[in-house]
């Protein structure tokens, strides 16, 4: 190692981090690693930690989705590992439990756990769990699967990229740092670290934590690494021994521990941790015997943190402190022989996405080249709606007469006429029935105020979905007696204005802290009643509380805490998702016959969802909307061979111009575009004033498909199941 006398970093002024270039490079590398793992090594295993078996089931579906979409190589093992008994054990114990589960999986395959593994700490009970910690305005979908439309315009016909997809892209570049040795890379599920991970250096047989210089005001709320004065110094990074770990340090602590850099900043712990060689082998050995440790944590109801406890075992200065912690002596004995290094990436941009307000900040502050603000959505003409240009609308349909304010996010929703959505608001999974206006009083028009969040949640045992809402900056864990708020207003004012008593929201049994997290606030009623009560609870309804208060009091109500324990995750996989999951499970069980009978529903759902995403051709123009006309196919599990829909005669005519390519023709088509994004210069023309390419599609009462062309050729397919998927 080269030595240096000062804790100094290059003084050259670095240009602003170009997120677009970093992500494009990372996505290019990810596609190569998935398509050609022999040329570009990929991960041997990817593991997600989850808070419960139900959440793990949802994660498994997302992992399978990523494989189907070419984000994870088919050879990569994927696992979602829940915490034992769905009880909080901490991110450190959850990591050991995940490695142990992976080792058992390898053993079942007759393999040895000595490979390169990526783990993402997302839903484990002690890690950064957005919807369980003190974060505001979050939907029930874990933040790692949050839609993040960075570079969405690069693939206009593809699904909205998720935060998880971008994390996979960044992590794919870090694989090279492990050479041919076994190792592990852990990342958090609510952070997108934008940096060139292909430059990552992990010293041999050691662990490494990625850091970035940060100002002291930010450091006071996070973890800080104290790095050695000696190390490897380059223009873009520094590698040095980690001498100490500090948690949310004061200025005095930073000075006393010599944690300040020469420019007055300090090193932020990004939560990205790697272990290679002997350090990984010892960690895997500890995990293989972690069952008694976890049993002890479960009995004592204590937790083991990854960022405080487990990492401290690699830092000698923390050994004395760690020995006094749960299972600390065993961790020091097992891991303390190896060192931890700090890899400081000077230009790393740390995008924290743990709260909805942070998500909106990153979307509103990004360039149009980076953020796709309209993706797979239907938006009416500007003359019949008022949708701000800065609003982000993803996988949604908005009807005429809807208003959406500046910098709001609408995702996976159907917004019917008359709805008003304010600025800086988040709407997820909302499906307001089209006939709600006929059910409601003409004077009622639902409005979501500025800086609010609104989403729907399916619950186990409920046919109705629950509407949930809060202020963008509400902290669910802030107590009633301190600075707790609901919809941006202090709790005391909310209770006074609505005539609600504390006993209506919180039980007097136990020593719980009364806050938004455990307030029995959200009623389970008909959709119209829930909207009326939402307006009333947000302080917007003109109706007298004497009418709505009794309705709210007499209804069954749930808190955010109960909601997160009762989410019906399978219902979150509806339509195509549900059918595909069934087919996958049937094939996994060897029931190919039943899977083949059901597969036509997968492709029917594909057609249905594709039609829903076409701007001017939604599914209700072809078939009755499933939301308004329930079918027996949606209400039972019989595999009758056909989609059970009432016959509706329809005819659609489509005409297209001819495309002439001047340069780059077919470069935007797979397989070439999978490795390098294509670019085609072309124009569309008419022939003799007419659109020369066209087709007419007409529904008939007779089953099957009849295809005719201009030359008089015919092809009739009677059995729809015989049509094989094109990309099998």
C-alpha positions in Angstrom: 0.0 0.0 0.0 1.2 3.5 -0.8 1.5 5.8 2.2 0.4 9.4 2.5 0.9 11.8 5.4 -2.5 13.5 5.5 -6.1 12.5 5.3 -6.3 14.3 2.0 -8.5 13.8 -1.1 -7.9 15.2 -4.6 -8.5 18.9 -4.7 -9.4 18.9 -8.4 -13.0 20.0 -8.9 -15.1 17.1 -10.2 -17.8 17.7 -12.7 -21.3 17.1 -11.6 -22.3 13.4 -11.6 -24.0 12.5 -14.9 -26.6 10.0 -13.7 -27.8 9.4 -17.2 -24.4 8.3 -18.4 -23.7 6.2 -15.4 -27.1 4.4 -15.6 -26.8 3.8 -19.4 -23.3 2.3 -18.9 -24.6 0.1 -16.1 -27.6 -1.1 -18.1 -25.4 -1.9 -21.0 -23.2 -4.0 -18.7 -26.2 -5.7 -17.2 -27.6 -6.7 -20.6 -24.2 -8.1 -21.5 -23.8 -10.0 -18.3 -27.2 -11.6 -18.7 -26.9 -12.4 -22.4 -23.2 -13.4 -22.4 -22.1 -14.5 -18.8 -19.1 -16.2 -20.3 -17.9 -12.8 -21.6 -19.1 -10.7 -18.7 -19.4 -12.5 -15.4 -22.7 -12.3 -13.7 -23.9 -13.1 -10.1 -24.2 -16.7 -9.1 -27.0 -15.9 -6.7 -29.2 -12.9 -5.8 -31.0 -13.0 -2.4 -33.6 -10.6 -1.0 -34.5 -10.5 2.7 -38.2 -10.1 3.6 -40.1 -9.3 6.7 -42.6 -12.2 6.4 -43.4 -15.2 4.3 -46.2 -13.3 2.5 -43.7 -10.5 1.6 -41.2 -13.1 0.5 -43.8 -14.6 -1.9 -44.2 -11.2 -3.5 -40.4 -10.8 -3.8 -40.1 -14.2 -5.4 -42.6 -13.1 -8.1 -40.5 -9.9 -8.7 -37.3 -12.0 -9.0 -39.0 -14.3 -11.5 -40.2 -11.2 -13.4 -36.7 -9.9 -13.5 -35.5 -13.2 -15.0 -38.3 -13.2 -17.6 -37.4 -9.7 -18.6 -33.7 -10.4 -19.0 -32.5 -8.4 -15.9 -31.2 -11.6 -14.2 -29.4 -14.4 -15.9 -31.2 -17.7 -16.1 -28.2 -19.4 -14.4 -28.4 -17.1 -11.4 -30.0 -18.6 -8.3 -32.7 -16.3 -6.8 -34.1 -16.5 -3.3 -36.4 -14.4 -1.1 -35.8 -15.3 2.5 -38.2 -14.2 5.2 -37.3 -13.5 8.8 -38.1 -16.5 11.1 -41.6 -16.4 12.5 -42.0 -12.9 10.8 -40.3 -11.5 13.9 -37.8 -8.6 13.9 -34.2 -10.0 14.2 -32.3 -7.1 12.7 -30.6 -6.6 9.4 -27.4 -8.4 10.6 -29.2 -11.5 11.7 -31.4 -11.4 8.6 -28.2 -11.4 6.4 -26.8 -14.4 8.3 -30.2 -16.1 7.9 -30.2 -15.4 4.2 -26.7 -16.8 3.7 -27.7 -19.9 5.7 -30.8 -20.3 3.5 -28.7 -20.0 0.4 -26.2 -22.6 1.7 -29.0 -25.0 2.3 -30.3 -24.4 -1.2 -26.8 -25.0 -2.7 -26.6 -28.2 -0.6 -29.9 -29.4 -2.1 -28.4 -28.9 -5.5 -25.2 -30.8 -4.6 -23.1 -27.6 -4.8 -20.8 -25.7 -2.4 -21.4 -22.2 -1.2 -18.2 -20.5 -2.4 -19.7 -18.3 -5.1 -20.4 -14.6 -5.8 -23.6 -13.5 -4.1 -25.5 -10.3 -4.1 -28.0 -9.7 -1.3 -30.4 -6.8 -0.9 -31.5 -5.8 2.5 -35.1 -4.6 1.8 -37.8 -6.2 3.8 -35.8 -7.7 6.7 -37.2 -6.5 9.9 -34.1 -4.8 11.2 -32.9 -3.2 7.9 -34.1 0.0 6.2 -37.8 -0.9 5.7 -39.5 2.2 4.4 -43.0 1.1 5.3 -42.1 0.0 8.8 -39.7 2.7 9.9 -40.4 6.4 10.5 -40.9 7.4 6.9 -43.8 9.3 5.5 -46.2 8.8 2.7 -45.1 5.4 1.5 -47.3 2.9 -0.4 -47.5 -0.7 0.6 -45.3 -1.9 -2.2 -41.8 -2.2 -0.8 -39.6 0.7 -1.9 -37.2 -1.6 -3.8 -40.1 -2.3 -6.3 -40.9 1.4 -6.6 -41.4 2.5 -10.2 -38.4 4.7 -11.0 -38.8 5.9 -14.6 -35.1 6.8 -15.1 -34.2 6.0 -18.8 -37.8 4.9 -19.4 -37.8 6.7 -22.7 -35.0 4.4 -23.9 -37.5 1.5 -24.0 -40.9 3.2 -24.7 -42.7 -0.1 -25.2 -41.3 -1.8 -22.2 -42.5 -1.8 -18.6 -41.7 1.0 -16.2 -38.2 0.4 -14.7 -38.2 -0.3 -11.0 -35.7 0.8 -8.4 -34.7 -2.8 -8.2 -33.9 -2.9 -11.9 -31.6 0.1 -11.5 -29.9 -1.5 -8.5 -29.3 -4.7 -10.5 -27.7 -2.6 -13.2 -25.3 -0.8 -10.9 -24.5 -4.0 -9.0 -23.7 -5.9 -12.2 -20.6 -3.6 -12.7 -19.3 -4.5 -9.2 -19.1 -8.2 -10.0 -15.6 -7.8 -11.5 -14.1 -6.7 -8.1 -14.3 -10.3 -6.8 -12.1 -11.7 -9.5 -12.5 -15.5 -9.3 -12.9 -15.7 -5.5 -16.1 -16.2 -3.6 -17.7 -13.1 -2.1 -20.8 -11.2 -1.2 -22.2 -7.7 -2.0 -24.9 -6.3 0.2 -27.1 -3.3 -0.7 -30.1 -1.5 0.8 -33.4 -1.6 -0.9 -34.3 2.1 -0.6 -31.1 3.6 -2.0 -29.8 4.0 -5.6 -26.0 4.6 -5.4 -25.1 6.2 -8.7 -21.4 5.5 -9.4 -19.2 3.6 -11.8 -19.1 0.3 -9.8 -16.7 -1.2 -12.4 -13.9 0.7 -10.6 -14.7 -1.0 -7.3 -11.6 -2.4 -5.5 -11.9 -5.0 -2.7 -8.6 -5.9 -1.0 -7.8 -9.6 -1.0 -9.3 -11.6 1.9 -11.0 -8.6 3.4 -14.3 -6.8 3.7 -15.0 -3.4 2.2 -17.5 -0.7 2.8 -18.3 1.9 0.1 -18.1 5.5 1.4 -18.5 9.0 0.0 -17.4 12.4 1.3 -20.4 14.2 2.8 -21.1 17.4 4.8 -21.3 17.3 8.5 -25.0 18.2 8.7 -25.9 15.1 6.7 -23.4 12.9 8.5 -25.0 13.7 11.9 -28.0 11.6 10.9 -26.1 8.6 9.4 -23.2 6.3 9.9 -19.7 7.6 9.5 -16.5 5.7 8.7 -13.1 6.8 10.1 -10.5 5.8 7.6 -6.7 5.5 7.9 -4.3 8.2 6.7 -2.6 5.6 4.5 -4.0 3.9 1.5 -4.3 3.8 -2.3 -5.1 7.2 -3.7 -6.3 7.7 -7.3 -8.1 10.4 -9.2 -11.5 8.8 -8.7 -11.3 6.7 -5.5 -9.3 6.0 -2.3 -8.9 2.6 -0.6 -7.8 2.8 3.1 -8.2 0.8 6.3 -11.4 1.4 8.3 -10.3 2.4 11.8 -13.6 3.1 13.4 -17.4 3.3 13.0 -19.5 6.2 14.3 -23.3 6.3 14.4 -25.0 9.7 14.0 -22.0 11.5 15.5 -21.9 15.0 16.9 -19.2 17.5 15.8 -17.4 16.8 19.0 -17.3 13.1 18.3 -16.1 13.6 14.8 -13.2 15.8 16.0 -12.3 13.5 18.9 -12.2 10.5 16.5 -10.2 12.4 13.8 -13.0 11.7 11.3 -12.8 15.0 9.5 -11.2 15.2 6.1 -8.9 18.1 5.2 -11.8 19.8 3.4 -14.1 19.7 6.4 -16.2 16.8 5.3 -16.4 13.2 6.6 -17.0 9.8 5.1 -20.6 8.6 4.9 -21.4 4.9 5.2 -23.5 4.1 2.1 -24.7 0.7 3.4 -23.0 -1.1 0.5 -20.8 -3.8 2.0 -18.6 -6.4 0.3 -16.6 -9.3 1.5 -14.1 -11.4 -0.5 -11.9 -14.4 0.0 -11.2 -15.4 3.6 -13.6 -12.6 4.9 -16.4 -14.1 2.9 -15.5 -17.7 3.9 -15.6 -16.8 7.6 -18.9 -15.0 7.2 -20.4 -18.0 5.4 -19.0 -20.3 8.2 -20.6 -18.1 10.8 -23.9 -18.1 8.9 -23.9 -21.9 8.6 -24.1 -22.1 12.5 -26.4 -19.1 13.0 -29.5 -21.1 13.9 -28.8 -21.1 17.7 -27.9 -17.4 17.5 -31.2 -16.5 15.8 -33.1 -18.6 18.3 -31.6 -16.7 21.1 -32.5 -13.4 19.4 -36.1 -14.5 18.9 -36.4 -15.6 22.6 -34.9 -12.4 23.9 -36.6 -10.2 21.3 -33.4 -8.5 20.5 -31.9 -7.5 17.2 -28.5 -7.7 15.4 -27.8 -4.8 13.0 -25.7 -5.3 9.9 -24.3 -1.8 9.9 -23.5 -1.6 13.6 -23.0 -5.1 15.0 -21.9 -7.4 12.1 -19.7 -4.8 10.5 -18.1 -3.9 13.8 -16.6 -7.4 14.0 -14.2 -6.4 11.2 -13.1 -3.2 13.0 -10.8 -3.8 16.0 -11.7 -0.4 17.6 -15.3 -1.6 18.0 -14.5 -5.1 19.5 -14.9 -4.0 23.1 -18.2 -2.3 22.4 -19.4 -5.3 20.3 -18.7 -7.9 23.0 -21.3 -6.2 25.2 -23.9 -6.6 22.5 -26.1 -9.6 21.8 -23.9 -12.4 20.4 -21.1 -9.9 20.1 -18.4 -12.2 21.5 -19.2 -14.9 18.9 -19.0 -12.4 16.1 -15.7 -11.1 17.2 -14.3 -14.6 17.5 -15.6 -15.6 14.1 -14.9 -12.5 12.0 -12.4 -10.4 13.9 -9.3 -11.9 12.2 -9.9 -10.0 8.9 -9.9 -6.3 8.2 -12.4 -3.9 6.7 -11.4 -1.3 4.2 -13.1 1.9 3.1 -13.6 2.4 -0.7 -14.3 6.1 -1.1 -15.9 6.9 -4.4 -15.5 10.7 -4.8 -18.3 11.2 -7.3 -20.9 8.7 -5.9 -24.3 10.2 -5.9 -26.4 8.8 -3.1 -30.1 8.8 -4.1 -32.1 7.9 -1.0 -35.6 6.8 -1.9 -37.0 5.8 1.5 -39.9 8.2 1.5 -42.4 9.5 -1.0 -41.1 13.1 -0.6 -37.6 11.9 -1.5 -38.9 10.1 -4.6 -40.7 13.3 -5.8 -37.6 15.4 -5.1 -35.4 13.1 -7.3 -38.0 13.0 -10.1 -38.8 16.7 -10.1 -35.2 17.7 -10.1 -34.1 15.4 -12.9 -33.7 16.3 -16.6 -36.3 15.2 -19.2 -33.6 13.0 -20.7 -33.3 11.0 -17.5 -37.0 10.8 -16.4 -39.7 9.5 -18.6 -42.7 11.5 -17.4 -45.3 9.7 -19.6 -44.9 5.9 -20.0 -47.5 3.4 -21.0 -50.4 5.7 -20.1 -53.5 7.2 -21.6 -53.9 10.9 -21.2 -56.8 13.0 -22.7 -56.2 16.1 -24.8 -55.2 19.2 -23.1 -58.5 20.8 -24.0 -60.4 18.3 -21.8 -58.0 17.9 -18.9 -55.5 19.9 -16.8 -52.4 17.7 -16.3 -49.2 19.5 -15.4 -46.3 18.9 -17.8 -44.0 18.1 -14.8 -46.4 15.4 -13.5 -45.2 11.8 -13.9 -47.9 9.4 -15.2 -46.9 5.7 -15.4 -49.0 2.7 -16.4 -52.2 4.6 -15.8 -55.3 5.9 -17.6 -56.7 9.3 -16.9 -60.1 10.3 -18.2 -61.2 13.7 -19.4 -62.1 16.2 -16.7 -59.2 15.2 -14.4 -56.7 17.7 -12.9 -53.2 16.7 -11.9 -50.9 19.3 -10.3 -47.2 20.0 -10.7 -44.6 17.3 -9.9 -47.1 14.7 -8.8 -46.7 11.0 -9.4 -49.5 8.7 -10.7 -48.8 5.0 -11.0 -50.8 1.9 -11.9 -54.1 3.8 -11.5 -57.4 4.6 -13.2 -58.5 8.1 -12.5 -62.1 8.8 -13.6 -63.6 12.1 -14.6 -64.0 14.9 -12.0 -61.0 13.8 -9.8 -58.6 16.6 -8.8 -55.0 15.7 -7.7 -52.9 18.5 -6.2 -49.2 19.3 -6.7 -46.4 17.2 -5.2 -48.8 14.3 -4.5 -48.4 10.5 -5.0 -51.2 8.3 -6.2 -50.6 4.5 -6.4 -52.9 1.7 -7.4 -56.1 3.8 -7.2 -58.9 2.6 -9.4 -61.9 4.9 -9.0 -64.9 3.3 -10.6 -66.2 5.1 -13.7 -69.8 5.1 -12.4 -68.8 6.7 -9.1 -70.3 10.0 -10.3 -73.7 8.3 -10.8 -73.5 6.9 -7.3 -72.5 10.1 -5.6 -74.2 13.4 -5.1 -73.5 15.7 -8.0 -71.9 18.2 -5.6 -69.2 15.6 -4.5 -66.0 15.7 -6.4 -63.0 14.0 -4.8 -59.9 16.1 -4.4 -56.5 15.1 -3.1 -54.8 18.2 -1.7 -51.2 19.3 -2.4 -48.4 17.2 -0.7 -50.6 14.2 0.0 -50.4 10.4 -0.8 -53.2 8.1 -1.8 -53.2 4.4 -2.4 -55.3 1.2 -2.3 -54.5 -1.9 -0.5 -56.0 -5.4 -0.7 -56.4 -7.1 2.7 -56.7 -10.8 3.5 -60.3 -11.7 4.2 -61.7 -8.5 2.5 -63.4 -8.3 -0.8 -63.1 -4.5 -0.8 -59.8 -2.8 -1.2 -58.9 -0.2 1.5 -58.1 3.4 0.6 -55.2 4.8 2.6 -54.0 8.4 2.7 -51.7 10.7 4.6 -49.7 13.9 4.2 -46.4 13.7 2.2 -44.4 14.7 5.3 -46.4 12.9 8.0 -44.1 10.8 10.2 -46.0 7.7 11.2 -43.9 7.2 14.3 -44.1 10.8 15.6 -46.3 10.7 18.8 -49.5 12.5 19.4 -47.9 14.3 22.4 -45.0 15.7 20.4 -44.9 16.8 16.8 -47.1 14.1 15.2 -49.3 15.1 12.3 -52.0 13.7 10.0 -52.4 15.2 6.6 -50.0 17.9 7.6 -52.0 19.1 10.6 -51.2 18.5 14.3 -53.1 15.6 15.8 -54.8 17.8 18.4 -56.3 20.0 15.7 -57.4 17.0 13.7 -59.2 15.5 16.7 -60.8 18.9 17.6 -62.0 19.7 14.1 -63.5 16.2 13.4 -64.9 15.6 16.9 -62.9 12.4 17.3 -61.6 11.2 20.7 -58.3 9.6 21.3 -60.0 6.4 22.5 -61.6 6.1 19.0 -58.2 5.7 17.5 -56.0 4.2 20.2 -56.5 1.5 22.8 -55.6 2.4 26.3 -54.2 -1.1 26.9 -50.4 -1.5 26.8 -47.6 1.0 26.8 -47.8 1.9 23.1 -47.0 5.4 21.8 -50.0 6.9 20.2 -49.1 7.9 16.6 -50.3 7.6 13.0 -48.7 4.2 12.7 -51.1 2.5 15.2 -54.1 4.8 14.8 -57.3 2.8 13.8 -58.1 5.4 11.1 -58.9 3.9 7.8 -62.4 2.5 7.3 -63.3 -0.6 5.2 -66.6 0.4 3.4 -67.9 0.8 -0.1 -65.7 2.8 -2.4 -67.9 5.8 -2.4 -68.2 5.9 1.4 -64.4 5.5 1.7 -63.9 8.5 -0.6 -66.4 10.6 1.3 -64.7 9.7 4.6 -61.3 10.4 3.1 -62.4 13.9 2.2 -63.8 14.4 5.7 -60.7 13.1 7.5 -58.4 15.3 5.3 -60.5 18.3 6.4 -62.0 18.9 2.9 -65.6 17.8 3.2 -68.4 20.4 3.6 -70.7 17.8 5.1 -71.5 18.0 8.7 -69.5 15.8 11.0 -72.7 14.6 12.6 -73.4 12.7 9.4 -70.0 11.2 8.7 -68.6 10.8 12.2 -71.2 8.1 13.1 -70.5 6.3 9.9 -66.7 6.4 10.5 -67.1 5.2 14.2 -69.4 2.3 13.3 -67.2 1.0 10.5 -64.4 -1.6 10.7 -61.2 0.3 10.7 -57.5 -0.6 10.4 -54.2 1.1 11.3 -51.1 1.3 9.1 -49.6 -1.2 11.5 -52.4 -3.7 11.0 -52.5 -3.0 7.3 -48.9 -4.0 6.8 -49.6 -7.3 8.7 -52.7 -8.1 6.6 -51.8 -7.1 3.0 -53.1 -9.7 0.6 -49.9 -10.0 -1.5 -51.4 -12.5 -4.0 -54.1 -10.0 -4.8 -51.4 -7.5 -5.7 -50.5 -10.0 -8.5 -53.7 -9.7 -10.5 -54.5 -10.4 -14.2 -51.4 -11.5 -16.1 -49.4 -11.7 -12.8 -51.8 -14.1 -11.2 -52.1 -16.4 -14.3 -48.4 -16.4 -14.8 -47.7 -17.3 -11.2 -50.3 -20.2 -11.5 -48.6 -21.5 -14.7 -45.1 -21.3 -13.2 -46.3 -23.2 -10.0 -48.0 -25.9 -12.0 -45.0 -26.4 -14.2 -42.7 -26.5 -11.1 -45.0 -29.3 -9.8 -44.8 -31.2 -13.0 -48.4 -30.6 -14.0 -47.8 -29.7 -17.6 -51.3 -30.6 -18.8 -53.1 -28.2 -16.5 -50.4 -25.5 -17.1 -51.0 -25.8 -20.8 -54.7 -25.4 -20.4 -54.2 -22.3 -18.3 -51.5 -20.7 -20.5 -54.1 -19.3 -22.9 -55.3 -17.1 -20.0 -51.8 -15.7 -19.6 -51.8 -14.7 -23.3 -55.3 -13.3 -23.0 -54.2 -11.2 -20.1 -51.1 -10.1 -22.1 -53.4 -8.9 -24.9 -55.7 -7.3 -22.4 -53.0 -5.4 -20.5 -51.2 -4.5 -23.8 -54.5 -3.0 -25.0 -54.8 -1.1 -21.8 -51.4 0.5 -22.3 -52.1 1.7 -25.9 -52.9 5.3 -25.8 -55.9 5.3 -28.1 -57.1 1.7 -27.8 -58.1 0.7 -24.3 -59.5 -2.7 -23.5 -63.1 -1.4 -22.9 -63.2 -0.6 -26.7 -62.7 -4.3 -27.4 -64.2 -6.1 -24.4 -66.2 -5.0 -21.4 -63.9 -3.8 -18.6 -63.3 -6.5 -16.1 -63.7 -4.0 -13.3 -67.2 -3.2 -14.4 -68.3 -6.6 -15.7 -67.1 -9.4 -13.4 -66.7 -12.7 -15.3 -66.9 -16.2 -14.0 -63.3 -16.7 -15.0 -62.3 -14.1 -12.4 -64.5 -15.6 -9.7 -63.4 -19.3 -9.8 -60.4 -21.4 -10.5 -61.9 -23.7 -13.2 -59.6 -24.2 -16.2 -62.4 -24.3 -18.8 -60.1 -23.6 -21.8 -61.5 -20.3 -22.8 -61.8 -16.8 -21.3 -65.3 -16.6 -20.1 -66.5 -13.3 -21.5 -69.9 -12.3 -23.0 -69.8 -11.9 -26.7 -69.6 -8.3 -27.9 -69.4 -7.7 -31.6 -66.5 -5.3 -32.3 -64.5 -4.3 -35.4 -61.3 -2.3 -35.3 -59.5 -1.0 -38.5 -55.9 0.0 -38.3 -54.0 1.7 -41.2 -50.3 2.6 -41.2 -47.9 4.4 -43.4 -44.7 2.8 -44.9 -41.5 3.4 -43.0 -38.4 4.2 -45.0 -35.1 3.7 -43.1 -32.3 6.1 -44.1 -29.7 4.8 -41.6 -29.5 2.4 -38.7 -32.3 0.1 -39.9 -33.0 -2.8 -37.5 -30.4 -1.7 -35.0 -33.2 -1.1 -32.6 -34.4 -4.7 -32.8 -33.3 -7.6 -30.6 -30.8 -9.3 -30.3 -28.6 -6.3 -31.4 -30.4 -3.8 -29.2 -29.9 -6.0 -26.1 -26.2 -5.3 -26.2 -26.1 -1.7 -27.5 -29.1 0.6 -27.9 -30.0 1.2 -31.5 -30.8 4.4 -33.3 -32.8 4.6 -36.6 -33.3 7.6 -38.8 -36.5 7.1 -40.8 -39.6 8.7 -42.1 -43.2 7.6 -42.7 -44.8 8.1 -46.1 -48.1 7.5 -47.8 -48.4 5.8 -51.2 -50.5 7.7 -53.7 -52.1 9.5 -50.8 -53.2 6.4 -48.9 -51.9 4.5 -45.9 -50.9 1.2 -47.6 -50.6 -1.1 -44.6 -53.7 -2.1 -42.7 -55.7 -4.8 -41.0 -59.2 -5.3 -39.8 -60.0 -7.3 -36.7 -63.5 -8.4 -36.0 -65.0 -10.5 -33.2 -67.2 -13.4 -34.1 -69.4 -15.8 -32.0 -67.5 -18.8 -33.5 -64.4 -19.7 -31.5 -61.0 -19.8 -33.1 -59.0 -17.4 -35.3 -59.5 -16.9 -39.0 -56.7 -15.0 -40.9 -57.2 -13.7 -44.5 -54.8 -11.7 -46.6 -55.1 -9.7 -49.8 -54.0 -12.7 -51.9 -56.9 -14.8 -50.8 -54.9 -17.0 -48.5 -56.6 -18.3 -45.3 -55.5 -19.8 -42.1 -57.9 -21.0 -39.5 -56.8 -21.9 -35.9 -59.5 -23.7 -34.0 -57.6 -24.5 -30.8 -56.2 -21.4 -29.2 -54.0 -23.4 -26.9 -52.1 -24.7 -29.9 -50.6 -21.2 -30.5 -47.2 -21.4 -28.8 -45.6 -18.3 -27.2 -43.1 -16.7 -29.6 -40.2 -16.4 -27.1 -40.2 -19.8 -25.5 
